[in-house]
Amino acid sequence: MSRPAIGITSYWTHARMSHWAMDAVVVGQGYIEGVRLAGGKPLILPADPHWADDPDDVLDGLDGILFVGGDDVAPEVYGSDRHPATGTRHERRDAAELGLARRAVERDLPMLGICRGFQLINVACGGTLEQHLADRIDVSPHRLDDSTYGMHDVVTEPGSRLREVAGERLRVHSHHHQGADRVGAGLVVSARAVDDDVIEALEHPARRFCVAVLWHPDAEPEGHGAPLFRALVSSAS
């Protein structure tokens, strides 16, 4: 039986490999392992600018899609002024992934968003982002420092797909400084942080599987992250 083909978005960044340094397409192994261990066929998607206008070019060959973490989504794409703490704009990646996300929602293609992927799906559905949560809360549980995950508890909403998949309460790895502000059309809140009520997950109840989490299941693809990867692959089967 053929494994479901799951597209995995990627960074477009400068990387060092042995003696070489070059611009490269990069994706964390946790995303790949999460899909593979769940029975899916992981396929890495570069930030192809063609997909901003013709996402069906690649979505026709996929059974599901995973939007991974990474740099901040540019506030210019959702009509907000830039906060001083917001990261450098990556127009190519934003354009390609927003094109893919909007069309994937229209097509009811199973999709999972992680961290930046959560933010991207919210923006794709017309939502906006709170650009720097540290302006109003202690973000250390969400991002201990620039290179270390925070750890905190989240509680899922009763009746949500996320609760069905992951349970009522779980302790998660987290690394973000932004969050959802206005929630996009069709999306509902499906989890919040226990300590500060930050929105930690969104889902689209009218779709087969459209779930976005602000935490990192890829940090434990064989542990707390496994149910989400399994749910994506199962929905894409």
N, CA, C and O of each residue as an XYZ file, in Angstrom:
948
protein
N       0.842     -1.188      0.000
C       0.000      0.000      0.000
C       0.884      1.247      0.000
O       1.840      1.335      0.770
N       0.563      2.206     -0.862
C       1.367      3.407     -0.994
C       1.209      4.307      0.228
O       0.105      4.482      0.744
N       2.322      4.872      0.684
C       2.263      5.807      1.799
C       1.702      7.151      1.342
O       2.013      7.583      0.232
N       0.886      7.833      2.153
C       0.399      9.165      1.780
C       1.567     10.140      1.621
O       2.478     10.173      2.449
N       1.528     10.921      0.564
C       2.582     11.894      0.289
C       2.306     13.173      1.074
O       1.297     13.840      0.845
N       3.201     13.512      1.995
C       3.040     14.692      2.836
C       4.122     15.709      2.479
O       5.308     15.472      2.710
N       3.706     16.836      1.915
C       4.647     17.910      1.632
C       5.059     18.611      2.909
O       4.223     18.871      3.774
N       6.340     18.919      3.034
C       6.878     19.583      4.224
C       7.591     20.854      3.775
O       8.563     20.790      3.022
N       7.112     22.000      4.232
C       7.750     23.259      3.853
C       9.138     23.351      4.493
O       9.503     22.518      5.323
N       9.900     24.361      4.103
C      11.306     24.388      4.513
C      11.828     25.809      4.616
O      11.238     26.752      4.090
N      12.946     25.935      5.304
C      13.685     27.197      5.355
C      14.423     27.410      4.032
O      14.815     26.452      3.365
N      14.602     28.664      3.669
C      15.505     29.052      2.584
C      16.540     29.952      3.245
O      16.267     31.126      3.493
N      17.738     29.414      3.538
C      18.656     30.123      4.412
C      20.105     29.804      4.064
O      20.377     28.916      3.256
N      21.018     30.521      4.669
C      22.438     30.249      4.489
C      22.841     29.176      5.488
O      22.536     29.288      6.675
N      23.518     28.149      5.023
C      23.856     27.014      5.886
C      25.302     26.595      5.658
O      25.856     26.784      4.575
N      25.910     26.016      6.713
C      27.277     25.494      6.618
C      27.225     23.980      6.691
O      26.604     23.413      7.590
N      27.883     23.324      5.736
C      27.940     21.871      5.685
C      29.384     21.463      5.455
O      29.926     21.657      4.367
N      30.007     20.897      6.486
C      31.414     20.528      6.426
C      32.246     21.760      6.072
O      32.245     22.734      6.826
N      32.958     21.738      4.938
C      33.801     22.863      4.553
C      33.065     23.885      3.703
O      33.653     24.892      3.308
N      31.806     23.651      3.417
C      31.068     24.505      2.492
C      30.041     25.351      3.230
O      29.451     24.915      4.218
N      29.838     26.562      2.736
C      28.772     27.435      3.216
C      28.043     27.970      1.996
O      28.661     28.472      1.057
N      26.721     27.857      2.021
C      25.943     28.227      0.830
C      24.491     28.446      1.207
O      24.056     28.038      2.284
N      23.732     29.093      0.316
C      22.286     29.158      0.482
C      21.730     27.759      0.281
O      22.153     27.042     -0.626
N      20.776     27.368      1.129
C      20.299     25.984      1.104
C      18.841     25.900      1.527
O      18.320     26.779      2.213
N      18.201     24.823      1.101
C      16.876     24.455      1.585
C      17.091     23.549      2.790
O      17.761     22.522      2.682
N      16.529     23.919      3.934
C      16.802     23.229      5.186
C      15.493     22.943      5.911
O      14.587     23.776      5.929
N      15.403     21.763      6.505
C      14.252     21.446      7.358
C      14.723     20.544      8.489
O      15.533     19.642      8.273
N      14.219     20.785      9.695
C      14.610     19.988     10.843
C      14.194     18.533     10.696
O      13.116     18.229     10.186
N      15.069     17.635     11.154
C      14.806     16.215     11.000
C      13.564     15.772     11.769
O      12.930     14.789     11.384
N      13.199     16.472     12.850
C      12.030     16.085     13.627
C      10.740     16.091     12.827
O       9.868     15.252     13.049
N      10.609     17.037     11.891
C       9.423     17.084     11.042
C       9.383     15.860     10.122
O       8.343     15.225      9.951
N      10.532     15.550      9.541
C      10.616     14.420      8.622
C      10.342     13.107      9.355
O       9.587     12.262      8.873
N      10.964     12.947     10.524
C      10.761     11.727     11.299
C       9.320     11.600     11.771
O       8.760     10.504     11.780
N       8.721     12.720     12.164
C       7.331     12.673     12.596
C       6.416     12.119     11.520
O       5.561     11.278     11.796
N       6.597     12.594     10.285
C       5.784     12.113      9.166
C       6.126     10.666      8.841
O       5.232      9.847      8.624
N       7.424     10.348      8.806
C       7.846      8.992      8.444
C       7.344      7.965      9.449
O       6.795      6.932      9.067
N       7.533      8.250     10.729
C       7.118      7.313     11.765
C       5.605      7.129     11.801
O       5.109      6.093     12.245
N       4.873      8.140     11.332
C       3.418      8.050     11.281
C       2.913      7.300     10.049
O       1.708      7.110      9.882
N       3.834      6.877      9.193
C       3.447      6.123      8.003
C       3.315      6.936      6.741
O       2.832      6.433      5.727
N       3.741      8.201      6.786
C       3.664      9.051      5.609
C       4.960      9.065      4.818
O       6.004      8.628      5.302
N       4.879      9.570      3.605
C       6.046      9.731      2.735
C       6.426     11.204      2.750
O       5.738     12.012      2.126
N       7.518     11.587      3.453
C       7.880     12.999      3.570
C       8.526     13.526      2.292
O       9.477     12.938      1.777
N       8.001     14.634      1.791
C       8.519     15.276      0.583
C       8.815     16.738      0.907
O       7.909     17.480      1.287
N      10.063     17.158      0.763
C      10.466     18.510      1.135
C      10.082     19.500      0.033
O      10.354     19.272     -1.145
N       9.451     20.594      0.435
C       9.004     21.624     -0.499
C       9.862     22.874     -0.340
O       9.846     23.485      0.729
N      10.609     23.276     -1.367
C      11.343     24.539     -1.306
C      10.378     25.714     -1.437
O       9.211     25.537     -1.785
N      10.879     26.913     -1.153
C      10.039     28.113     -1.276
C      10.004     28.543     -2.743
O      10.653     29.516     -3.128
N       9.251     27.819     -3.547
C       9.149     28.088     -4.981
C       8.169     29.242     -5.197
O       6.982     29.083     -4.915
N       8.627     30.400     -5.689
C       7.726     31.543     -5.850
C       6.571     31.273     -6.811
O       5.563     31.979     -6.770
N       6.697     30.269     -7.673
C       5.622     29.915     -8.606
C       4.348     29.542     -7.858
O       3.243     29.745     -8.361
N       4.506     28.995     -6.651
C       3.346     28.493     -5.914
C       2.512     29.602     -5.286
O       1.405     29.350     -4.810
N       3.031     30.822     -5.279
C       2.220     31.945     -4.797
C       0.994     32.130     -5.673
O      -0.078     32.489     -5.186
N       1.156     31.882     -6.978
C       0.059     32.075     -7.933
C      -0.523     30.767     -8.445
O      -1.666     30.741     -8.902
N       0.238     29.685     -8.379
C      -0.236     28.397     -8.900
C       0.084     27.279     -7.901
O       0.900     26.406     -8.194
N      -0.553     27.300     -6.727
C      -0.261     26.268     -5.733
C      -0.682     24.874     -6.156
O      -0.123     23.889     -5.674
N      -1.669     24.770     -7.059
C      -2.096     23.450     -7.512
C      -0.981     22.708     -8.235
O      -1.018     21.483     -8.357
N       0.008     23.453     -8.712
C       1.156     22.849     -9.389
C       1.812     21.779     -8.523
O       2.287     20.768     -9.040
N       1.842     21.995     -7.211
C       2.427     21.005     -6.313
C       1.372     20.281     -5.479
O       1.537     19.101     -5.172
N       0.287     20.971     -5.107
C      -0.724     20.338     -4.261
C      -1.403     19.162     -4.949
O      -1.875     18.246     -4.276
N      -1.461     19.171     -6.292
C      -2.050     18.044     -7.022
C      -1.321     16.734     -6.737
O      -1.904     15.659     -6.872
N      -0.052     16.819     -6.346
C       0.735     15.612     -6.093
C       0.847     15.237     -4.629
O       1.590     14.321     -4.278
N       0.110     15.943     -3.759
C       0.209     15.690     -2.322
C      -1.102     15.158     -1.760
O      -2.182     15.438     -2.278
N      -0.979     14.384     -0.686
C      -2.149     13.923      0.069
C      -2.354     14.736      1.337
O      -3.427     14.683      1.938
N      -1.341     15.486      1.750
C      -1.406     16.335      2.927
C      -0.211     17.258      2.943
O       0.725     17.083      2.162
N      -0.235     18.248      3.834
C       0.860     19.210      3.869
C       1.137     19.620      5.313
O       0.223     19.767      6.125
N       2.423     19.800      5.609
C       2.895     20.212      6.923
C       3.636     21.540      6.773
O       4.611     21.634      6.026
N       3.166     22.565      7.489
C       3.820     23.870      7.496
C       4.682     23.954      8.758
O       4.166     23.910      9.875
N       5.996     24.076      8.570
C       6.933     23.956      9.681
C       7.220     25.322     10.302
O       6.726     26.353      9.845
N       8.043     25.296     11.369
C       8.433     26.514     12.061
C       9.432     27.332     11.263
O       9.788     26.991     10.135
N       9.879     28.434     11.887
C      10.851     29.282     11.212
C      10.672     30.745     11.551
O      10.163     31.095     12.616
N      11.097     31.595     10.632
C      11.110     33.035     10.859
C       9.700     33.624     10.910
O       8.737     33.014     10.445
N       9.604     34.816     11.483
C       8.325     35.506     11.607
C       7.677     35.725     10.243
O       8.350     36.048      9.264
N       6.353     35.542     10.200
C       5.588     35.940      9.024
C       5.577     37.465      8.986
O       5.317     38.112     10.000
N       5.857     38.034      7.826
C       5.968     39.487      7.718
C       4.636     40.163      8.013
O       3.619     39.774      7.438
N       4.609     41.174      8.900
C       3.344     41.864      9.196
C       2.763     42.590      7.994
O       1.565     42.871      7.952
N       3.608     42.895      7.019
C       3.111     43.567      5.815
C       2.050     42.737      5.101
O       1.169     43.298      4.449
N       2.118     41.392      5.212
C       1.173     40.556      4.475
C      -0.187     40.492      5.154
O      -1.164     40.071      4.536
N      -0.267     40.908      6.434
C      -1.587     40.953      7.070
C      -1.983     42.378      7.484
O      -2.888     42.572      8.296
N      -1.286     43.373      6.908
C      -1.717     44.756      7.023
C      -1.414     45.430      8.342
O      -2.125     46.355      8.736
N      -0.369     44.990      9.040
C      -0.003     45.601     10.316
C       1.337     46.307     10.203
O       2.170     45.964      9.363
N       1.529     47.299     11.064
C       2.827     47.959     11.144
C       3.833     47.002     11.789
O       3.467     46.150     12.598
N       5.085     47.156     11.422
C       6.138     46.270     11.908
C       6.572     46.654     13.320
O       6.877     47.816     13.588
N       6.597     45.668     14.223
C       7.115     45.846     15.579
C       8.642     45.787     15.526
O       9.191     45.043     14.714
N       9.341     46.549     16.367
C      10.809     46.510     16.352
C      11.390     45.122     16.592
O      12.498     44.839     16.136
N      10.669     44.247     17.300
C      11.191     42.914     17.602
C      10.881     41.884     16.528
O      11.338     40.745     16.620
N      10.111     42.263     15.507
C       9.774     41.327     14.433
C      10.989     41.088     13.545
O      11.735     42.015     13.228
N      11.174     39.837     13.150
C      12.355     39.455     12.393
C      12.359     39.943     10.954
O      11.393     40.535     10.474
N      13.463     39.683     10.286
C      13.657     40.082      8.892
C      12.585     39.469      7.994
O      12.182     38.321      8.181
N      12.138     40.243      7.033
C      11.112     39.751      6.105
C      11.719     38.749      5.120
O      12.795     38.978      4.568
N      11.007     37.629      4.910
C      11.404     36.619      3.935
C      10.278     36.490      2.912
O       9.421     35.612      3.007
N      10.305     37.395      1.929
C       9.191     37.522      0.987
C       8.951     36.239      0.198
O       7.806     35.849     -0.031
N      10.020     35.596     -0.209
C       9.871     34.398     -1.043
C       9.156     33.284     -0.287
O       8.234     32.664     -0.816
N       9.576     33.032      0.934
C       8.942     31.970      1.715
C       7.508     32.337      2.079
O       6.611     31.503      1.955
N       7.277     33.567      2.523
C       5.918     33.983      2.872
C       4.973     33.816      1.688
O       3.880     33.270      1.837
N       5.388     34.283      0.520
C       4.509     34.245     -0.653
C       4.178     32.813     -1.054
O       3.019     32.485     -1.307
N       5.197     31.966     -1.111
C       4.972     30.576     -1.521
C       4.073     29.848     -0.527
O       3.135     29.158     -0.928
N       4.352     29.999      0.765
C       3.597     29.248      1.771
C       2.184     29.774      1.946
O       1.266     28.989      2.184
N       1.983     31.082      1.836
C       0.621     31.614      1.915
C      -0.218     31.124      0.734
O      -1.398     30.808      0.888
N       0.404     31.065     -0.447
C      -0.316     30.518     -1.604
C      -0.720     29.071     -1.382
O      -1.843     28.677     -1.698
N       0.193     28.282     -0.839
C      -0.097     26.872     -0.571
C      -1.163     26.720      0.509
O      -2.074     25.904      0.367
N      -1.059     27.497      1.587
C      -1.996     27.357      2.698
C      -3.411     27.761      2.295
O      -4.370     27.059      2.617
N      -3.546     28.875      1.599
C      -4.888     29.319      1.197
C      -5.557     28.298      0.290
O      -6.744     28.006      0.440
N      -4.808     27.768     -0.635
C      -5.389     26.792     -1.566
C      -5.641     25.455     -0.875
O      -6.625     24.782     -1.179
N      -4.772     25.065      0.044
C      -4.975     23.811      0.766
C      -6.260     23.858      1.583
O      -6.983     22.864      1.656
N      -6.550     25.000      2.195
C      -7.813     25.147      2.925
C      -8.990     25.033      1.962
O      -9.965     24.342      2.259
N      -8.910     25.697      0.821
C      -9.985     25.626     -0.178
C     -10.219     24.196     -0.653
O     -11.362     23.778     -0.836
N      -9.147     23.455     -0.852
C      -9.239     22.094     -1.371
C      -9.561     21.054     -0.304
O      -9.787     19.884     -0.614
N      -9.579     21.489      0.956
C      -9.758     20.569      2.089
C      -8.662     19.505      2.091
O      -8.926     18.323      2.315
N      -7.426     19.944      1.839
C      -6.273     19.058      1.911
C      -5.843     18.970      3.374
O      -5.654     20.009      4.005
N      -5.681     17.776      3.936
C      -5.252     17.670      5.329
C      -3.968     18.453      5.569
O      -3.025     18.374      4.782
N      -3.939     19.211      6.665
C      -2.798     20.072      6.917
C      -2.557     20.220      8.412
O      -3.484     20.219      9.222
N      -1.274     20.346      8.747
C      -0.826     20.582     10.113
C       0.144     21.742     10.086
O       1.075     21.758      9.281
N      -0.065     22.715     10.959
C       0.847     23.838     11.098
C       1.550     23.778     12.433
O       0.923     23.499     13.455
N       2.860     24.039     12.437
C       3.661     24.005     13.655
C       4.390     25.345     13.812
O       5.118     25.764     12.913
N       4.195     26.011     14.947
C       4.840     27.270     15.292
C       4.619     28.334     14.202
O       3.516     28.874     14.111
N       5.621     28.652     13.379
C       5.376     29.571     12.264
C       4.214     29.070     11.420
O       3.426     29.867     10.912
N       4.102     27.739     11.266
C       2.999     27.177     10.493
C       1.646     27.521     11.083
O       0.694     27.759     10.339
N       1.537     27.552     12.409
C       0.327     28.018     13.099
C       0.029     29.459     12.690
O      -1.093     29.792     12.311
N       1.054     30.304     12.774
C       0.886     31.713     12.458
C       0.515     31.909     10.985
O      -0.335     32.734     10.650
N       1.163     31.140     10.119
C       0.915     31.248      8.687
C      -0.513     30.856      8.338
O      -1.166     31.544      7.553
N      -1.011     29.759      8.910
C      -2.376     29.323      8.622
C      -3.374     30.357      9.109
O      -4.368     30.621      8.433
N      -3.125     30.948     10.278
C      -4.026     31.993     10.755
C      -4.054     33.181      9.797
O      -5.124     33.701      9.481
N      -2.886     33.609      9.336
C      -2.809     34.724      8.388
C      -3.459     34.350      7.060
O      -4.160     35.169      6.466
N      -3.237     33.124      6.589
C      -3.832     32.678      5.324
C      -5.348     32.733      5.366
O      -5.992     32.931      4.336
N      -5.926     32.560      6.551
C      -7.382     32.602      6.711
C      -7.895     33.999      7.055
O      -9.071     34.168      7.374
N      -7.022     34.990      6.990
C      -7.436     36.371      7.227
C      -7.187     36.882      8.627
O      -7.639     37.974      8.972
N      -6.474     36.115      9.449
C      -6.175     36.537     10.802
C      -4.946     37.417     10.879
O      -4.272     37.660      9.878
N      -4.662     37.894     12.093
C      -3.482     38.719     12.334
C      -2.698     38.143     13.513
O      -3.165     37.238     14.205
N      -1.497     38.686     13.728
C      -0.613     38.172     14.767
C      -0.272     39.245     15.791
O      -0.156     40.425     15.459
N      -0.112     38.819     17.034
C       0.494     39.642     18.067
C       1.997     39.458     17.908
O       2.518     38.360     18.104
N       2.685     40.526     17.555
C       4.061     40.379     17.085
C       5.103     40.177     18.175
O       6.195     39.685     17.889
N       4.797     40.545     19.423
C       5.804     40.372     20.474
C       5.094     40.181     21.806
O       4.758     41.145     22.493
N       4.875     38.930     22.154
C       4.130     38.609     23.366
C       4.810     39.140     24.627
O       4.145     39.365     25.638
N       6.128     39.343     24.577
C       6.858     39.818     25.754
C       6.437     41.219     26.181
O       6.771     41.654     27.283
N       5.708     41.930     25.325
C       5.196     43.238     25.716
C       4.145     43.137     26.818
O       3.874     44.118     27.511
N       3.550     41.945     26.981
C       2.482     41.840     27.989
C       2.586     40.615     28.898
O       1.902     40.565     29.920
N       3.421     39.621     28.560
C       3.555     38.435     29.412
C       5.025     38.052     29.555
O       5.885     38.538     28.820
N       5.288     37.183     30.501
C       6.601     36.558     30.629
C       6.669     35.424     29.608
O       5.946     34.435     29.725
N       7.540     35.569     28.606
C       7.577     34.580     27.524
C       8.519     33.415     27.804
O       8.633     32.517     26.970
N       9.198     33.399     28.953
C      10.184     32.348     29.184
C       9.602     30.940     29.111
O      10.306     30.039     28.654
N       8.341     30.689     29.538
C       7.818     29.334     29.329
C       7.652     28.988     27.848
O       7.697     27.816     27.474
N       7.463     30.000     27.015
C       7.250     29.779     25.587
C       8.553     29.785     24.792
O       8.628     29.215     23.703
N       9.572     30.431     25.343
C      10.851     30.575     24.630
C      11.903     30.929     25.677
O      12.073     32.099     26.021
N      12.601     29.925     26.178
C      13.518     30.162     27.289
C      14.607     31.154     26.894
O      14.919     32.074     27.649
N      15.185     30.964     25.707
C      16.089     31.948     25.111
C      16.106     31.685     23.614
O      15.329     30.865     23.124
N      16.984     32.369     22.874
C      16.937     32.287     21.416
C      17.242     30.904     20.866
O      16.911     30.612     19.717
N      17.868     30.049     21.664
C      18.244     28.728     21.150
C      17.786     27.585     22.058
O      18.274     26.462     21.933
N      16.852     27.863     22.971
C      16.403     26.838     23.915
C      14.875     26.812     23.980
O      14.233     27.851     24.133
N      14.305     25.616     23.861
C      12.859     25.484     24.012
C      12.425     25.856     25.424
O      13.128     25.577     26.395
N      11.263     26.489     25.524
C      10.551     26.568     26.784
C       9.708     25.310     26.938
O       9.510     24.563     25.979
N       9.215     25.082     28.147
C       8.326     23.949     28.418
C       7.137     24.468     29.222
O       7.310     25.186     30.207
N       5.932     24.099     28.793
C       4.756     24.537     29.537
C       3.584     23.618     29.219
O       3.658     22.794     28.307
N       2.513     23.763     29.973
C       1.317     22.939     29.797
C       0.280     23.665     28.966
O       0.133     24.884     29.057
N      -0.433     22.910     28.159
C      -1.575     23.440     27.418
C      -2.798     22.577     27.719
O      -2.683     21.390     28.026
N      -3.964     23.200     27.624
C      -5.229     22.489     27.792
C      -6.038     22.653     26.512
O      -6.219     23.769     26.025
N      -6.520     21.552     25.975
C      -7.309     21.574     24.741
C      -8.776     21.841     25.047
O      -9.245     21.597     26.159
N      -9.491     22.341     24.055
C     -10.901     22.680     24.223
C     -11.777     21.435     24.118
O     -11.538     20.577     23.268
N     -12.793     21.332     24.981
C     -13.730     20.201     24.890
C     -14.390     20.144     23.513
O     -14.798     21.170     22.968
N     -14.488     18.947     22.964
C     -15.139     18.755     21.675
C     -14.285     19.064     20.470
O     -14.737     18.896     19.337
N     -13.049     19.515     20.684
C     -12.174     19.853     19.561
C     -11.543     18.605     18.971
O     -11.431     17.573     19.633
N     -11.132     18.716     17.715
C     -10.395     17.624     17.076
C      -9.066     17.410     17.802
O      -8.596     16.280     17.939
N      -8.475     18.501     18.259
C      -7.196     18.390     18.944
C      -7.321     17.579     20.224
O      -6.449     16.764     20.523
N      -8.400     17.790     20.990
C      -8.565     16.991     22.202
C      -8.742     15.520     21.856
O      -8.226     14.643     22.549
N      -9.474     15.259     20.781
C      -9.660     13.874     20.323
C      -8.325     13.226     19.990
O      -8.112     12.046     20.269
N      -7.427     14.003     19.392
C      -6.140     13.478     18.937
C      -5.109     13.410     20.057
O      -4.415     12.403     20.201
N      -5.004     14.480     20.856
C      -3.884     14.620     21.781
C      -4.263     14.529     23.245
O      -3.377     14.452     24.096
N      -5.547     14.536     23.569
C      -5.949     14.478     24.959
C      -6.254     15.848     25.534
O      -6.187     16.861     24.837
N      -6.595     15.867     26.836
C      -7.058     17.100     27.478
C      -5.933     18.047     27.843
O      -6.064     19.261     27.683
N      -4.842     17.509     28.327
C      -3.740     18.351     28.810
C      -2.412     17.693     28.436
O      -2.250     16.480     28.572
N      -1.477     18.497     27.968
C      -0.162     17.961     27.642
C       0.914     19.002     27.891
O       0.663     20.206     27.849
N       2.112     18.513     28.152
C       3.269     19.382     28.364
C       4.067     19.414     27.068
O       4.388     18.371     26.498
N       4.386     20.626     26.607
C       4.913     20.772     25.258
C       6.223     21.553     25.237
O       6.526     22.325     26.147
N       6.991     21.327     24.168
C       8.159     22.134     23.845
C       7.692     23.341     23.034
O       6.849     23.211     22.147
N       8.237     24.501     23.341
C       7.751     25.728     22.715
C       8.917     26.660     22.417
O       9.882     26.720     23.179
N       8.823     27.395     21.293
C       9.866     28.368     20.963
C       9.291     29.422     20.030
O       9.448     29.347     18.811
N       8.620     30.411     20.627
C       8.017     31.473     19.812
C       7.935     32.748     20.630
O       7.924     32.707     21.860
N       7.878     33.891     19.936
C       7.646     35.156     20.632
C       6.407     35.856     20.090
O       6.032     36.926     20.570
N       5.766     35.245     19.079
C       4.542     35.794     18.518
C       3.383     34.838     18.771
O       3.581     33.676     19.126
N       2.174     35.349     18.581
C       0.985     34.524     18.756
C      -0.163     35.057     17.914
O      -0.011     36.035     17.183
N      -1.300     34.410     18.025
C      -2.480     34.840     17.284
C      -3.096     36.077     17.937
O      -3.192     36.167     19.161
N      -3.505     37.013     17.110
C      -4.273     38.170     17.581
C      -5.716     37.958     17.117
O      -6.486     37.288     17.806
N      -6.098     38.517     15.957
C      -7.415     38.203     15.402
C      -7.366     36.821     14.773
O      -6.472     36.539     13.975
N      -8.308     35.959     15.118
C      -8.353     34.596     14.585
C      -8.983     34.619     13.201
O      -9.998     35.282     12.985
N      -8.381     33.894     12.264
C      -8.824     33.881     10.877
C     -10.195     33.249     10.683
O     -10.679     32.504     11.535
N     -10.811     33.561      9.547
C     -12.150     33.083      9.221
C     -12.188     31.564      9.151
O     -11.335     30.939      8.522
N     -13.189     30.977      9.804
C     -13.361     29.529      9.802
C     -12.591     28.811     10.884
O     -12.888     27.654     11.182
N     -11.602     29.466     11.486
C     -10.783     28.848     12.519
C     -11.404     29.063     13.894
O     -12.085     30.060     14.132
N     -11.159     28.116     14.791
C     -11.580     28.250     16.185
C     -10.389     27.910     17.081
O      -9.504     27.146     16.695
N     -10.384     28.483     18.267
C      -9.343     28.187     19.249
C      -9.567     26.779     19.794
O     -10.674     26.436     20.208
N      -8.500     25.960     19.792
C      -8.646     24.593     20.301
C      -7.687     24.252     21.427
O      -7.720     23.131     21.935
N      -6.825     25.194     21.836
C      -5.990     24.986     23.021
C      -5.429     26.322     23.484
O      -5.223     27.237     22.687
N      -5.188     26.417     24.784
C      -4.568     27.597     25.377
C      -3.506     27.161     26.375
O      -3.564     26.063     26.927
N      -2.530     28.046     26.598
C      -1.521     27.809     27.629
C      -2.167     27.918     29.002
O      -2.994     28.798     29.242
N      -1.786     27.025     29.894
C      -2.384     26.997     31.230
C      -2.037     28.253     32.021
O      -2.909     28.823     32.677
N      -0.786     28.694     31.972
C      -0.322     29.767     32.853
C      -0.763     31.159     32.432
O      -1.027     32.002     33.289
N      -0.848     31.422     31.130
C      -1.102     32.803     30.684
C      -2.205     32.934     29.646
O      -2.444     34.034     29.146
N      -2.884     31.839     29.307
C      -4.040     31.856     28.416
C      -3.696     32.199     26.960
O      -4.594     32.498     26.173
N      -2.419     32.161     26.595
C      -2.045     32.386     25.192
C      -2.697     31.311     24.322
O      -2.711     30.136     24.687
N      -3.234     31.715     23.179
C      -3.812     30.757     22.227
C      -2.693     29.870     21.707
O      -1.729     30.361     21.120
N      -2.817     28.572     21.920
C      -1.766     27.634     21.547
C      -2.139     26.731     20.378
O      -1.273     26.050     19.830
N      -3.409     26.713     19.987
C      -3.809     25.889     18.845
C      -5.075     26.449     18.222
O      -5.940     27.003     18.900
N      -5.153     26.287     16.915
C      -6.327     26.641     16.119
C      -6.688     25.451     15.254
O      -5.831     24.636     14.914
N      -7.960     25.353     14.900
C      -8.358     24.318     13.945
C      -9.556     24.801     13.149
O     -10.256     25.731     13.550
N      -9.779     24.156     12.018
C     -10.900     24.483     11.124
C     -11.873     23.316     11.188
O     -11.645     22.293     10.543
N     -12.958     23.446     11.955
C     -13.841     22.297     12.167
C     -14.584     21.840     10.917
O     -15.129     20.737     10.893
N     -14.613     22.675      9.875
C     -15.314     22.290      8.650
C     -14.409     21.560      7.668
O     -14.840     21.236      6.561
N     -13.166     21.296      8.049
C     -12.226     20.609      7.168
C     -11.887     19.230      7.727
O     -12.042     18.983      8.923
N     -11.423     18.330      6.850
C     -11.082     16.963      7.273
C     -10.066     16.972      8.400
O     -10.269     16.333      9.433
N      -8.979     17.693      8.204
C      -7.969     17.855      9.243
C      -7.195     19.122      8.942
O      -6.360     19.152      8.038
N      -7.473     20.158      9.698
C      -6.753     21.423      9.591
C      -6.496     21.887     11.014
O      -7.343     22.531     11.633
N      -5.321     21.554     11.524
C      -4.946     21.836     12.905
C      -3.615     22.577     12.892
O      -2.702     22.221     12.146
N      -3.513     23.607     13.721
C      -2.280     24.385     13.820
C      -1.932     24.558     15.292
O      -2.765     24.991     16.088
N      -0.703     24.220     15.648
C      -0.268     24.330     17.045
C       0.942     25.251     17.131
O       1.799     25.259     16.248
N       0.996     26.026     18.209
C       2.096     26.971     18.379
C       3.322     26.296     18.978
O       4.422     26.848     18.939
N       3.134     25.102     19.532
C       4.271     24.376     20.111
C       4.957     23.489     19.068
O       4.606     23.519     17.888
N       5.942     22.698     19.520
C       6.781     21.926     18.604
C       6.656     20.423     18.837
O       7.458     19.859     19.581
N       5.676     19.757     18.225
C       5.620     18.293     18.294
C       6.834     17.635     17.646
O       7.158     16.490     17.960
N       7.511     18.353     16.740
C       8.709     17.813     16.093
C       9.865     17.648     17.078
O      10.818     16.925     16.788
N       9.795     18.313     18.249
C      10.846     18.142     19.254
C      10.795     16.757     19.884
O      11.804     16.273     20.397
N       9.623     16.110     19.852
C       9.466     14.748     20.355
C       8.583     13.957     19.392
O       7.455     13.606     19.739
N       9.088     13.669     18.175
C       8.243     12.992     17.180
C       7.845     11.572     17.563
O       6.912     11.009     16.989
N       8.547     10.994     18.528
C       8.176      9.661     19.017
C       7.462      9.746     20.368
O       7.048      8.725     20.919
N       7.317     10.972     20.905
C       6.684     11.162     22.200
C       5.378     11.921     22.078
O       4.449     11.470     21.408
N       5.307     13.095     22.736
C       4.041     13.837     22.739
C       3.646     14.330     21.355
O       2.475     14.631     21.124
N       4.602     14.420     20.424
C       4.276     14.891     19.085
C       3.667     13.844     18.174
O       3.040     14.185     17.170
N       3.843     12.566     18.512
C       3.424     11.488     17.614
C       1.937     11.509     17.271
O       1.605     11.292     16.106
N       1.019     11.754     18.208
C      -0.402     11.727     17.845
C      -0.782     12.736     16.770
O      -1.645     12.448     15.941
N      -0.155     13.921     16.764
C      -0.489     14.903     15.743
C      -0.002     14.465     14.365
O      -0.718     14.623     13.376
N       1.208     13.917     14.292
C       1.700     13.436     13.015
C       0.847     12.262     12.516
O       0.553     12.163     11.325
N       0.459     11.385     13.428
C      -0.386     10.256     13.025
C      -1.742     10.741     12.519
O      -2.272     10.197     11.551
N      -2.298     11.751     13.161
C      -3.609     12.256     12.741
C      -3.517     12.887     11.349
O      -4.419     12.712     10.530
N      -2.425     13.624     11.076
C      -2.245     14.195      9.744
C      -2.166     13.111      8.689
O      -2.871     13.168      7.682
N      -1.311     12.121      8.911
C      -1.112     11.066      7.921
C      -2.376     10.237      7.759
O      -2.739      9.881      6.638
N      -3.049      9.925      8.850
C      -4.293      9.155      8.762
C      -5.357      9.892      7.966
O      -6.074      9.283      7.171
N      -5.465     11.206      8.174
C      -6.451     12.016      7.436
C      -6.118     12.089      5.953
O      -7.004     12.256      5.116
N      -4.822     11.960      5.633
C      -4.381     12.044      4.236
C      -4.448     10.691      3.529
O      -4.204     10.618      2.324
N      -4.767      9.641      4.242
C      -4.758      8.289      3.653
C      -5.987      8.045      2.792
O      -6.138      6.964      2.223
